[in-house]
């Protein structure tokens, strides 16, 4: 039998875990981790031609980092873990529409260079590992939560609260992975800005997807704290009760 206090902690922890998993999943699938606001383009013919070429090239899957970064900077782009988007004019209608392109698996694993898009500049190991970590860590986080849920179901079937301690540890690791994802992403974007020629008047800021991922981390950590507390308190209570009956 499980005391009502421990049962309540398990229920609240499960709800927090579910919310955190939903928030992180939505954040991973949306491209609003970072957003750029550019100044309106001038009416210069050369400038208009350059922007048109950027829009056309943006759709190519073999586009290098420098090309799509320039498009993001100059065309009010948004950047996510798996997506990049820009604002485009849908001809002949001048209305702006959002055009998104997914990062291929090859692009997720390719090396980053000290000068974006320039192979001859040499590999930038820090940016390369940050990029790979921001892709892998949220997947690891979601996987740990699902593994914890599976162990929790097995614990319920076995009518034992002991495995809940391990479930709490898994959620703690998942929360740290979510937090590390946000840190890796922000560090990678900062380093990209440091080595890029940013357009004058461009404004950039984190998007709501990043904050959604950031919120999922404390939710997972709070769920972990509840699971660990319930498991340890129940174990101590059970030990004291056993000792009392023996005495």
C-alpha positions in Angstrom: 0.0 0.0 0.0 1.1 3.5 -0.8 0.4 6.4 1.6 -1.8 9.2 0.2 1.1 11.7 0.5 3.3 9.6 -1.8 0.5 8.8 -4.2 -0.2 12.6 -4.5 3.4 13.3 -5.2 3.5 10.6 -7.9 0.4 12.0 -9.6 1.8 15.6 -9.5 5.1 14.4 -10.7 3.5 12.5 -13.6 1.5 15.5 -14.7 4.7 17.7 -14.6 6.6 15.1 -16.6 3.8 15.0 -19.2 3.7 18.8 -19.5 7.5 18.9 -19.9 7.5 16.3 -22.6 4.8 18.0 -24.5 6.6 21.4 -24.2 9.9 20.0 -25.4 8.3 18.1 -28.3 6.5 21.2 -29.5 9.7 23.2 -29.2 11.7 20.7 -31.2 9.3 20.7 -34.0 8.9 24.5 -34.4 11.4 26.9 -36.0 11.0 29.8 -33.5 14.1 29.3 -31.4 15.7 32.5 -32.7 14.2 35.2 -34.9 15.7 38.0 -37.0 14.0 41.3 -37.9 15.7 43.1 -40.9 15.3 46.6 -42.1 13.1 47.0 -45.3 15.1 46.4 -48.5 15.9 49.4 -50.6 14.6 49.8 -54.2 18.0 49.4 -55.7 17.9 47.0 -58.6 21.0 45.1 -57.5 19.8 44.7 -54.0 16.4 43.4 -55.3 18.2 40.9 -57.5 20.3 39.7 -54.6 17.3 39.2 -52.4 15.5 37.3 -55.2 18.5 35.0 -55.5 18.6 34.4 -51.8 14.9 33.4 -51.9 15.5 31.0 -54.7 18.6 29.5 -53.2 17.0 29.1 -49.8 14.9 26.2 -51.0 17.9 24.1 -52.0 18.9 21.2 -49.7 22.6 21.6 -50.5 22.7 25.2 -49.3 25.8 25.9 -47.2 25.7 27.6 -43.8 26.8 31.0 -45.0 24.1 31.2 -47.7 21.2 30.3 -45.5 22.5 32.4 -42.6 22.6 35.5 -44.9 19.1 34.7 -46.0 18.0 34.5 -42.4 19.7 37.8 -41.5 18.3 39.8 -44.5 14.8 38.2 -44.9 13.3 38.2 -41.4 14.2 34.6 -40.8 13.6 32.3 -37.9 15.9 29.4 -36.9 15.0 26.2 -35.0 16.7 22.9 -34.2 15.4 21.2 -37.3 13.9 24.1 -39.4 14.9 27.5 -40.9 12.3 29.9 -42.3 12.3 33.2 -44.1 9.6 35.6 -45.3 9.0 35.5 -49.1 6.7 37.3 -51.6 4.4 34.9 -53.4 4.3 36.1 -57.0 2.2 37.7 -58.5 0.6 38.4 -55.2 2.9 40.8 -53.1 1.6 39.3 -49.8 4.4 38.0 -47.7 4.4 34.3 -46.8 6.7 32.1 -44.6 8.9 29.6 -46.4 10.5 26.9 -44.3 13.2 24.4 -45.1 14.1 21.5 -42.9 17.7 20.7 -42.1 18.7 17.3 -43.6 20.3 14.6 -41.5 23.6 15.3 -43.4 23.4 19.0 -42.6 22.8 18.1 -38.9 26.1 16.1 -38.9 28.3 18.2 -41.2 31.3 20.1 -39.8 31.1 23.8 -39.2 33.9 26.0 -40.5 35.8 28.9 -39.0 34.4 31.0 -41.9 30.8 29.8 -42.5 30.5 28.0 -45.9 34.3 28.1 -46.6 35.8 24.6 -46.5 39.3 26.0 -46.8 39.1 28.0 -43.5 39.3 24.8 -41.4 36.9 23.0 -39.0 35.4 24.9 -36.1 35.2 22.1 -33.6 33.4 24.0 -30.9 30.6 25.1 -33.1 30.4 21.6 -34.7 30.0 19.9 -31.3 27.5 22.5 -30.1 25.4 22.0 -33.3 25.4 18.2 -32.8 24.6 18.4 -29.1 21.6 20.7 -29.7 20.3 18.1 -32.1 20.9 15.0 -30.0 20.3 16.2 -26.4 16.5 16.9 -26.8 16.1 13.5 -28.3 17.9 12.0 -25.4 15.8 14.0 -23.0 12.5 12.7 -24.5 13.9 9.2 -24.6 14.7 9.3 -20.9 11.2 10.5 -20.1 9.6 7.7 -22.1 12.0 5.2 -20.4 11.0 6.5 -17.0 7.3 6.2 -17.9 7.8 2.6 -19.0 9.5 1.8 -15.7 6.7 3.6 -13.8 4.1 1.5 -15.5 6.0 -1.7 -14.7 6.3 -0.5 -11.1 2.5 0.0 -10.9 1.9 -3.5 -12.3 4.3 -4.9 -9.7 2.7 -2.8 -7.0 6.1 -1.5 -5.9 7.3 2.1 -5.4 11.0 1.2 -5.2 11.7 1.7 -9.0 10.3 5.3 -8.6 13.8 6.4 -7.4 15.3 5.3 -10.7 12.5 7.1 -12.5 13.3 10.3 -10.6 17.0 10.0 -11.6 16.0 9.6 -15.3 13.8 12.7 -15.1 16.7 14.6 -13.5 19.0 13.7 -16.4 16.3 14.6 -18.8 15.9 18.1 -17.3 19.7 18.6 -17.5 19.6 17.6 -21.1 16.9 20.0 -21.9 18.7 22.8 -20.2 22.0 21.9 -22.0 20.1 22.0 -25.3 19.1 25.6 -24.8 22.7 26.5 -23.7 24.2 24.8 -26.7 21.8 26.5 -29.1 22.4 30.0 -27.7 26.2 29.5 -27.6 26.2 28.3 -31.2 24.1 31.3 -32.4 26.3 33.7 -30.5 29.5 32.2 -32.1 27.9 32.4 -35.6 27.1 36.0 -35.1 30.7 36.7 -34.0 32.1 35.4 -37.3 29.4 36.7 -39.6 28.8 40.0 -41.3 25.5 41.1 -39.8 23.4 43.6 -41.8 23.1 47.1 -40.4 19.9 47.7 -38.4 19.2 44.0 -37.9 17.5 43.0 -34.7 17.6 39.5 -33.3 16.1 37.8 -30.2 15.2 34.4 -28.8 11.8 33.0 -29.9 9.0 31.4 -28.0 10.1 27.9 -29.0 13.4 28.4 -27.0 11.5 29.6 -24.0 9.1 26.6 -24.2 12.2 24.3 -24.1 13.6 26.3 -21.3 10.4 25.8 -19.2 10.4 22.1 -19.8 13.7 21.8 -17.9 12.5 22.9 -14.4 9.3 20.9 -14.9 11.3 17.8 -15.4 13.6 18.6 -12.4 10.5 19.2 -10.2 9.0 15.9 -11.3 12.3 14.2 -10.5 12.4 15.8 -7.0 8.8 14.5 -6.3 9.6 11.0 -7.6 12.8 10.8 -5.6 11.2 12.2 -2.4 8.3 9.7 -2.7 10.6 6.7 -3.2 13.0 7.6 -0.4 10.3 8.6 2.1 8.2 5.5 1.4 11.3 3.3 1.9 12.2 4.9 5.2 8.6 4.7 6.4 8.4 1.0 5.4 11.7 0.3 7.2 10.5 2.0 10.4 7.2 0.1 10.3 9.0 -3.2 9.8 11.4 -2.5 12.7 8.4 -1.5 14.9 6.5 -4.8 14.1 9.7 -6.8 14.8 10.2 -5.1 18.1 
